[in-house]
Amino acid sequence: MSDTKQHAPAESQTAFVTSGSRLYQEFLAEREEILRHKWLESERLGYDIGFERALLDWIRKHRDDWRKARRQASSSS
């Protein structure tokens, strides 16, 4: 097998991620909201709650409403 074929999957994955795909953009937006939630909760509690706790808390309390709002905003655009 040539070097080109060995590297093709990685190159196509990189192209997918860097092409600004909608899925990747949604991932980045969700991650940003989780980090924001982590910061707010950590400030409120007075200590760093960590990413995993923030992630689980955000999913449980906010993800459904956040996704609905995103869908409504994108459909009205």
C-alpha positions in Angstrom: 0.0 0.0 0.0 1.4 3.4 -0.8 1.8 6.3 1.7 -1.0 8.2 0.0 -3.6 5.5 0.7 -2.4 5.1 4.3 -3.0 8.8 5.0 -6.2 9.3 3.0 -8.6 8.6 5.9 -6.9 11.1 8.2 -6.8 13.7 5.4 -10.5 13.2 4.7 -11.4 13.4 8.4 -9.4 16.6 8.6 -11.1 18.0 5.6 -14.5 17.2 7.1 -13.7 18.9 10.4 -12.2 22.0 8.8 -14.8 22.4 6.2 -17.1 24.1 8.7 -19.6 21.2 8.7 -22.9 21.9 10.5 -22.4 19.0 12.8 -19.0 20.2 13.9 -20.3 23.8 14.4 -23.1 22.4 16.6 -20.5 20.5 18.6 -18.4 23.6 19.1 -21.5 25.7 20.1 -22.6 23.0 22.6 -19.1 22.7 24.1 -19.0 26.5 24.5 -22.3 26.4 26.4 -21.0 23.6 28.7 -17.8 25.6 29.4 -19.9 28.6 30.2 -22.1 26.6 32.5 -18.9 25.2 34.2 -17.7 28.7 34.8 -21.0 30.0 36.2 -21.5 27.0 38.5 -17.9 27.1 39.7 -18.2 30.8 40.5 -21.5 30.2 42.3 -20.1 27.4 44.4 -16.7 28.9 44.9 -14.7 26.0 43.5 -14.0 24.4 40.1 -16.6 21.8 39.5 -14.7 20.2 36.6 -15.8 19.5 33.1 -17.5 16.2 33.7 -19.8 17.4 36.4 -20.6 20.5 34.4 -21.3 18.4 31.3 -23.7 16.1 33.2 -25.4 19.0 35.0 -25.8 21.0 31.8 -27.2 18.0 29.9 -29.7 17.3 32.6 -30.8 20.9 33.2 -30.3 22.8 29.9 -29.5 20.8 26.8 -33.1 20.2 25.6 -34.1 23.8 25.9 -30.8 25.0 24.3 -31.3 22.7 21.3 -34.9 23.8 20.9 -33.8 27.4 20.9 -31.0 26.7 18.4 -33.5 24.9 16.0 -36.0 27.8 16.3 -33.3 30.3 15.6 -32.0 28.5 12.6 -35.4 27.8 11.1 -36.4 31.5 11.4 -33.2 32.7 9.6 
